[in-house]
Amino acid sequence: IDQTSGFTWPWAWYLRDYTRVNYPSYSGSTLEQAPDSPVVVVHSNNQAKVDDTLSPIYGDAELIKHRWWFPESTYRDLTVVKLLKGAVDRKAWRSVMDYWLYREGVADRIGSENAYLYVLPDFPRASNADD
């Protein structure tokens, strides 16, 4: 698991009982040799540096959204007065319902630290119930 941008957390906690976990940094120059690991997680900033070495062995990487955060601008300046005014404002209710039902209004503003997941082709994978 690439340690760039603090990627070790929360993986260090999730994988605390596993002994074959490493946290190298791929933020340096290009990767000369693939790690001896069935799975590699690389920060999106470093994917271009390692892809030429990893993709022939692991195949195409899969983009994963890592550590999402909600846009603070939606609630940072919220006050009791604004809440009370919004309680009687139809437009405010519509915005709340659109968010609640359809997640409209924030989907394009959610931030994340993205990663790329490389997995060996023969590594066991979960299958769909339909398979």
N, CA and C atoms as a LAMMPS dump frame, in Angstrom:
ITEM: TIMESTEP
0
ITEM: NUMBER OF ATOMS
393
ITEM: BOX BOUNDS ff ff ff
-5.0000000000000000e+02 5.0000000000000000e+02
-5.0000000000000000e+02 5.0000000000000000e+02
-5.0000000000000000e+02 5.0000000000000000e+02
ITEM: ATOMS id mol type element x y z
1 1 1 N 0.857 -1.174 0
2 1 2 C 0 0 0
3 1 3 C 0.898 1.229 0
4 2 1 N 0.732 2.043 -1.02
5 2 2 C 1.512 3.268 -1.184
6 2 3 C 1.276 4.176 0.018
7 3 1 N 2.361 4.668 0.604
8 3 2 C 2.212 5.524 1.784
9 3 3 C 2.082 7.005 1.444
10 4 1 N 2.067 7.335 0.162
11 4 2 C 1.921 8.729 -0.254
12 4 3 C 0.626 9.322 0.296
13 5 1 N 0.694 10.538 0.756
14 5 2 C -0.467 11.28 1.249
15 5 3 C -1.175 10.571 2.403
16 6 1 N -0.412 9.879 3.212
17 6 2 C -0.992 9.221 4.38
18 6 3 C -1.867 8.028 4.064
19 7 1 N -1.622 7.359 2.934
20 7 2 C -2.447 6.204 2.553
21 7 3 C -2.339 5.046 3.535
22 8 1 N -1.341 5.056 4.387
23 8 2 C -1.235 3.953 5.342
24 8 3 C -2.446 3.909 6.27
25 9 1 N -3.075 5.044 6.461
26 9 2 C -4.282 5.074 7.279
27 9 3 C -5.482 5.19 6.355
28 10 1 N -6.49 4.427 6.499
29 10 2 C -6.832 3.495 7.561
30 10 3 C -6.383 2.051 7.317
31 11 1 N -5.617 1.815 6.229
32 11 2 C -5.23 0.432 5.922
33 11 3 C -4.458 -0.229 7.06
34 12 1 N -3.588 0.51 7.732
35 12 2 C -2.816 -0.082 8.825
36 12 3 C -3.742 -0.649 9.899
37 13 1 N -4.86 -0.007 10.124
38 13 2 C -5.826 -0.506 11.1
39 13 3 C -6.593 -1.706 10.554
40 14 1 N -7.096 -1.589 9.333
41 14 2 C -7.882 -2.676 8.748
42 14 3 C -7.069 -3.956 8.603
43 15 1 N -5.806 -3.814 8.284
44 15 2 C -4.964 -4.979 7.997
45 15 3 C -3.997 -5.306 9.133
46 16 1 N -4.295 -4.848 10.325
47 16 2 C -3.383 -4.982 11.459
48 16 3 C -3.041 -6.424 11.813
49 17 1 N -3.899 -7.379 11.489
50 17 2 C -3.638 -8.78 11.828
51 17 3 C -2.921 -9.54 10.715
52 18 1 N -2.611 -8.869 9.624
53 18 2 C -1.925 -9.514 8.502
54 18 3 C -0.431 -9.201 8.563
55 19 1 N 0.383 -10.209 8.291
56 19 2 C 1.83 -10.027 8.429
57 19 3 C 2.525 -9.666 7.121
58 20 1 N 1.913 -9.935 5.989
59 20 2 C 2.555 -9.667 4.694
60 20 3 C 2.059 -8.357 4.08
61 21 1 N 2.017 -7.315 4.864
62 21 2 C 1.591 -6 4.375
63 21 3 C 2.791 -5.063 4.44
64 22 1 N 3.03 -4.363 3.358
65 22 2 C 4.125 -3.393 3.313
66 22 3 C 3.57 -2.036 2.914
67 23 1 N 4.291 -0.994 3.318
68 23 2 C 3.88 0.375 3.031
69 23 3 C 5.03 1.149 2.382
70 24 1 N 5.395 0.789 1.149
71 24 2 C 6.453 1.538 0.463
72 24 3 C 5.913 2.872 -0.048
73 25 1 N 6.82 3.735 -0.418
74 25 2 C 6.42 4.989 -1.055
75 25 3 C 6.735 4.892 -2.537
76 26 1 N 5.729 5.141 -3.362
77 26 2 C 5.919 5.13 -4.807
78 26 3 C 6.018 6.548 -5.356
79 27 1 N 6.283 7.511 -4.483
80 27 2 C 6.313 8.905 -4.921
81 27 3 C 7.642 9.295 -5.555
82 28 1 N 8.634 8.426 -5.493
83 28 2 C 9.937 8.731 -6.089
84 28 3 C 9.915 8.56 -7.592
85 29 1 N 11.001 8.065 -8.116
86 29 2 C 11.094 7.859 -9.563
87 29 3 C 10.287 6.632 -9.977
88 30 1 N 10.394 6.253 -11.221
89 30 2 C 9.632 5.11 -11.728
90 30 3 C 10.008 3.835 -10.992
91 31 1 N 9.097 2.897 -10.99
92 31 2 C 9.287 1.627 -10.29
93 31 3 C 10.112 0.692 -11.165
94 32 1 N 11.22 0.197 -10.632
95 32 2 C 12.106 -0.688 -11.391
96 32 3 C 11.621 -2.132 -11.382
97 33 1 N 11.118 -2.574 -10.237
98 33 2 C 10.72 -3.973 -10.078
99 33 3 C 9.388 -4.029 -9.34
100 34 1 N 8.53 -4.939 -9.772
101 34 2 C 7.22 -5.093 -9.121
102 34 3 C 7.407 -5.697 -7.735
103 35 1 N 6.595 -5.29 -6.777
104 35 2 C 6.682 -5.875 -5.442
105 35 3 C 6.215 -7.328 -5.455
106 36 1 N 6.676 -8.089 -4.481
107 36 2 C 6.266 -9.487 -4.34
108 36 3 C 4.969 -9.515 -3.538
109 37 1 N 3.883 -9.169 -4.197
110 37 2 C 2.599 -9.048 -3.522
111 37 3 C 1.478 -9.337 -4.509
112 38 1 N 0.428 -10.029 -4.06
113 38 2 C -0.688 -10.298 -4.971
114 38 3 C -1.565 -9.072 -5.226
115 39 1 N -1.48 -8.071 -4.351
116 39 2 C -2.3 -6.863 -4.463
117 39 3 C -1.411 -5.652 -4.187
118 40 1 N -1.567 -4.613 -4.999
119 40 2 C -0.815 -3.373 -4.806
120 40 3 C -1.8 -2.208 -4.892
121 41 1 N -1.735 -1.308 -3.916
122 41 2 C -2.571 -0.106 -3.898
123 41 3 C -1.644 1.095 -4.074
124 42 1 N -1.902 1.89 -5.117
125 42 2 C -1.025 3.004 -5.471
126 42 3 C -1.834 4.303 -5.489
127 43 1 N -1.294 5.345 -4.86
128 43 2 C -1.933 6.666 -4.889
129 43 3 C -2.047 7.127 -6.338
130 44 1 N -3.127 7.816 -6.659
131 44 2 C -3.365 8.258 -8.038
132 44 3 C -2.245 9.159 -8.568
133 45 1 N -1.58 9.899 -7.682
134 45 2 C -0.465 10.748 -8.117
135 45 3 C 0.717 9.936 -8.633
136 46 1 N 0.814 8.674 -8.218
137 46 2 C 1.959 7.842 -8.571
138 46 3 C 1.639 6.778 -9.61
139 47 1 N 0.406 6.69 -10.027
140 47 2 C -0.01 5.615 -10.927
141 47 3 C 0.765 5.63 -12.237
142 48 1 N 0.999 6.784 -12.805
143 48 2 C 1.735 6.871 -14.074
144 48 3 C 3.175 6.384 -13.923
145 49 1 N 3.758 6.55 -12.732
146 49 2 C 5.143 6.138 -12.491
147 49 3 C 5.297 4.624 -12.4
148 50 1 N 4.246 3.935 -11.97
149 50 2 C 4.362 2.492 -11.729
150 50 3 C 3.618 1.641 -12.746
151 51 1 N 2.759 2.243 -13.541
152 51 2 C 1.893 1.461 -14.425
153 51 3 C 2.666 0.624 -15.446
154 52 1 N 3.733 1.159 -16.009
155 52 2 C 4.505 0.392 -16.994
156 52 3 C 5.105 -0.876 -16.392
157 53 1 N 5.443 -0.833 -15.117
158 53 2 C 6.01 -2.002 -14.444
159 53 3 C 4.928 -2.949 -13.952
160 54 1 N 3.833 -2.406 -13.425
161 54 2 C 2.817 -3.251 -12.796
162 54 3 C 1.79 -3.83 -13.764
163 55 1 N 1.361 -3.068 -14.745
164 55 2 C 0.264 -3.551 -15.601
165 55 3 C 0.592 -4.816 -16.397
166 56 1 N 1.835 -5.054 -16.864
167 56 2 C 2.095 -6.329 -17.54
168 56 3 C 1.94 -7.547 -16.622
169 57 1 N 2.116 -7.344 -15.332
170 57 2 C 2.029 -8.442 -14.364
171 57 3 C 0.623 -8.551 -13.777
172 58 1 N 0.056 -7.416 -13.397
173 58 2 C -1.227 -7.392 -12.697
174 58 3 C -2.421 -7.156 -13.616
175 59 1 N -2.188 -6.643 -14.79
176 59 2 C -3.294 -6.257 -15.662
177 59 3 C -3.674 -4.812 -15.4
178 60 1 N -4.795 -4.409 -15.954
179 60 2 C -5.25 -3.031 -15.795
180 60 3 C -5.61 -2.737 -14.347
181 61 1 N -5.228 -1.557 -13.898
182 61 2 C -5.549 -1.128 -12.539
183 61 3 C -6.99 -0.656 -12.474
184 62 1 N -7.567 -0.788 -11.297
185 62 2 C -8.936 -0.322 -11.073
186 62 3 C -8.899 0.901 -10.167
187 63 1 N -9.544 1.972 -10.597
188 63 2 C -9.612 3.193 -9.799
189 63 3 C -10.546 2.97 -8.617
190 64 1 N -10.084 3.335 -7.429
191 64 2 C -10.949 3.273 -6.246
192 64 3 C -10.942 4.645 -5.582
193 65 1 N -12.111 5.057 -5.122
194 65 2 C -12.236 6.304 -4.369
195 65 3 C -11.847 5.981 -2.932
196 66 1 N -10.878 6.696 -2.438
197 66 2 C -10.338 6.419 -1.11
198 66 3 C -10.507 7.669 -0.255
199 67 1 N -10.983 7.505 0.937
200 67 2 C -11.165 8.601 1.894
201 67 3 C -11.978 9.751 1.314
202 68 1 N -13.24 9.494 1.09
203 68 2 C -14.149 10.548 0.626
204 68 3 C -14.408 11.536 1.75
205 69 1 N -14.657 12.776 1.39
206 69 2 C -15.106 13.747 2.387
207 69 3 C -16.205 14.612 1.795
208 70 1 N -17.119 14.951 2.661
209 70 2 C -18.281 15.747 2.288
210 70 3 C -17.86 17.207 2.178
211 71 1 N -18.355 17.949 1.19
212 71 2 C -17.959 19.35 1.021
213 71 3 C -18.436 20.215 2.189
214 72 1 N -17.497 20.755 2.923
215 72 2 C -17.82 21.561 4.103
216 72 3 C -18.616 22.812 3.766
217 73 1 N -18.501 23.3 2.559
218 73 2 C -19.202 24.537 2.199
219 73 3 C -20.715 24.395 2.308
220 74 1 N -21.216 23.167 2.315
221 74 2 C -22.664 22.969 2.413
222 74 3 C -23.187 23.197 3.824
223 75 1 N -22.335 23.122 4.819
224 75 2 C -22.814 23.284 6.197
225 75 3 C -21.938 24.196 7.052
226 76 1 N -20.825 24.652 6.557
227 76 2 C -19.886 25.422 7.369
228 76 3 C -20.515 26.682 7.953
229 77 1 N -21.287 27.425 7.168
230 77 2 C -21.857 28.685 7.662
231 77 3 C -23.31 28.535 8.119
232 78 1 N -23.724 27.336 8.414
233 78 2 C -25.089 27.085 8.866
234 78 3 C -25.278 27.61 10.294
235 79 1 N -26.361 28.344 10.519
236 79 2 C -26.66 28.885 11.844
237 79 3 C -28.095 28.51 12.211
238 80 1 N -28.456 28.741 13.453
239 80 2 C -29.815 28.469 13.911
240 80 3 C -30.809 29.342 13.141
241 81 1 N -30.45 30.58 12.91
242 81 2 C -31.332 31.491 12.172
243 81 3 C -31.572 30.961 10.761
244 82 1 N -30.528 30.522 10.083
245 82 2 C -30.68 29.981 8.729
246 82 3 C -31.522 28.706 8.736
247 83 1 N -31.358 27.887 9.755
248 83 2 C -32.181 26.676 9.872
249 83 3 C -33.651 27.03 10.04
250 84 1 N -33.935 28.005 10.895
251 84 2 C -35.324 28.408 11.12
252 84 3 C -35.938 29.025 9.862
253 85 1 N -35.175 29.852 9.159
254 85 2 C -35.676 30.423 7.903
255 85 3 C -35.909 29.324 6.873
256 86 1 N -35.018 28.36 6.81
257 86 2 C -35.148 27.259 5.864
258 86 3 C -36.331 26.363 6.157
259 87 1 N -36.749 26.315 7.421
260 87 2 C -37.877 25.455 7.801
261 87 3 C -39.183 25.905 7.157
262 88 1 N -39.275 27.177 6.786
263 88 2 C -40.505 27.682 6.166
264 88 3 C -40.3 28.067 4.695
265 89 1 N -39.152 27.757 4.156
266 89 2 C -38.828 28.104 2.77
267 89 3 C -38.981 26.868 1.878
268 90 1 N -39.931 26.939 0.934
269 90 2 C -40.202 25.786 0.051
270 90 3 C -38.969 25.407 -0.775
271 91 1 N -38.231 26.4 -1.22
272 91 2 C -37.037 26.124 -2.025
273 91 3 C -35.995 25.359 -1.195
274 92 1 N -35.854 25.738 0.057
275 92 2 C -34.915 25.041 0.938
276 92 3 C -35.354 23.597 1.159
277 93 1 N -36.656 23.389 1.347
278 93 2 C -37.178 22.028 1.516
279 93 3 C -36.915 21.19 0.269
280 94 1 N -37.128 21.797 -0.902
281 94 2 C -36.878 21.066 -2.154
282 94 3 C -35.405 20.662 -2.249
283 95 1 N -34.508 21.579 -1.898
284 95 2 C -33.075 21.267 -1.937
285 95 3 C -32.731 20.124 -0.994
286 96 1 N -33.303 20.164 0.197
287 96 2 C -33.059 19.095 1.17
288 96 3 C -33.595 17.769 0.649
289 97 1 N -34.806 17.778 0.104
290 97 2 C -35.399 16.536 -0.414
291 97 3 C -34.637 16.018 -1.634
292 98 1 N -34.199 16.917 -2.515
293 98 2 C -33.408 16.487 -3.67
294 98 3 C -32.104 15.832 -3.225
295 99 1 N -31.506 16.391 -2.177
296 99 2 C -30.287 15.765 -1.661
297 99 3 C -30.624 14.416 -1.034
298 100 1 N -31.617 14.407 -0.171
299 100 2 C -31.966 13.192 0.569
300 100 3 C -32.371 12.048 -0.362
301 101 1 N -33.184 12.336 -1.345
302 101 2 C -33.693 11.291 -2.234
303 101 3 C -32.758 10.957 -3.394
304 102 1 N -32.112 11.979 -3.951
305 102 2 C -31.348 11.777 -5.19
306 102 3 C -29.867 12.132 -5.071
307 103 1 N -29.457 12.598 -3.901
308 103 2 C -28.078 13.031 -3.656
309 103 3 C -27.64 14.132 -4.625
310 104 1 N -28.603 14.957 -5.017
311 104 2 C -28.297 16.071 -5.913
312 104 3 C -27.682 17.224 -5.127
313 105 1 N -26.803 17.938 -5.771
314 105 2 C -26.239 19.138 -5.175
315 105 3 C -24.856 18.977 -4.587
316 106 1 N -24.407 17.753 -4.348
317 106 2 C -23.07 17.58 -3.782
318 106 3 C -22.226 16.545 -4.516
319 107 1 N -22.821 15.732 -5.348
320 107 2 C -22.09 14.624 -5.976
321 107 3 C -20.849 15.092 -6.726
322 108 1 N -20.938 16.244 -7.355
323 108 2 C -19.795 16.738 -8.116
324 108 3 C -18.791 17.501 -7.256
325 109 1 N -19.081 17.629 -5.954
326 109 2 C -18.18 18.364 -5.057
327 109 3 C -17.578 17.498 -3.962
328 110 1 N -17.863 16.208 -3.963
329 110 2 C -17.303 15.326 -2.941
330 110 3 C -15.826 15.107 -3.251
331 111 1 N -14.991 15.339 -2.269
332 111 2 C -13.558 15.177 -2.46
333 111 3 C -13.097 13.784 -2.08
334 112 1 N -11.954 13.387 -2.609
335 112 2 C -11.397 12.084 -2.254
336 112 3 C -9.919 12.045 -2.583
337 113 1 N -9.248 11.12 -1.968
338 113 2 C -7.877 10.762 -2.324
339 113 3 C -8.024 9.463 -3.092
340 114 1 N -7.806 9.48 -4.387
341 114 2 C -8.028 8.293 -5.202
342 114 3 C -6.807 7.385 -5.227
343 115 1 N -7.064 6.115 -5.474
344 115 2 C -6.002 5.116 -5.563
345 115 3 C -6.274 4.205 -6.746
346 116 1 N -5.251 3.488 -7.141
347 116 2 C -5.392 2.457 -8.167
348 116 3 C -5.05 1.12 -7.542
349 117 1 N -5.89 0.147 -7.825
350 117 2 C -5.743 -1.193 -7.271
351 117 3 C -5.252 -2.129 -8.367
352 118 1 N -4.111 -2.758 -8.116
353 118 2 C -3.553 -3.77 -9.021
354 118 3 C -3.688 -5.122 -8.328
355 119 1 N -4.244 -6.092 -9.033
356 119 2 C -4.46 -7.425 -8.457
357 119 3 C -3.961 -8.461 -9.455
358 120 1 N -3.185 -9.44 -8.964
359 120 2 C -2.719 -10.513 -9.841
360 120 3 C -3.911 -11.249 -10.438
361 121 1 N -3.827 -11.653 -11.691
362 121 2 C -4.96 -12.324 -12.346
363 121 3 C -5.427 -13.596 -11.641
364 122 1 N -4.513 -14.33 -11.002
365 122 2 C -4.907 -15.583 -10.35
366 122 3 C -5.299 -15.4 -8.885
367 123 1 N -5.365 -14.155 -8.422
368 123 2 C -5.764 -13.893 -7.036
369 123 3 C -7.261 -14.155 -6.894
370 124 1 N -7.674 -14.879 -5.839
371 124 2 C -9.114 -15.171 -5.668
372 124 3 C -9.927 -13.883 -5.552
373 125 1 N -11.046 -13.868 -6.233
374 125 2 C -11.928 -12.694 -6.215
375 125 3 C -13.326 -13.115 -5.799
376 126 1 N -14.048 -12.18 -5.231
377 126 2 C -15.451 -12.43 -4.896
378 126 3 C -16.226 -12.565 -6.196
379 127 1 N -17.206 -13.419 -6.195
380 127 2 C -18.014 -13.58 -7.404
381 127 3 C -19.438 -13.138 -7.126
382 128 1 N -20.142 -12.802 -8.178
383 128 2 C -21.55 -12.44 -8.056
384 128 3 C -22.368 -13.697 -7.82
385 129 1 N -23.488 -13.543 -7.177
386 129 2 C -24.378 -14.683 -6.935
387 129 3 C -24.914 -15.237 -8.252
388 130 1 N -24.931 -14.4 -9.292
389 130 2 C -25.443 -14.831 -10.592
390 130 3 C -24.454 -15.7 -11.353
391 131 1 N -23.18 -15.693 -10.969
392 131 2 C -22.154 -16.467 -11.693
393 131 3 C -22.261 -17.95 -11.431
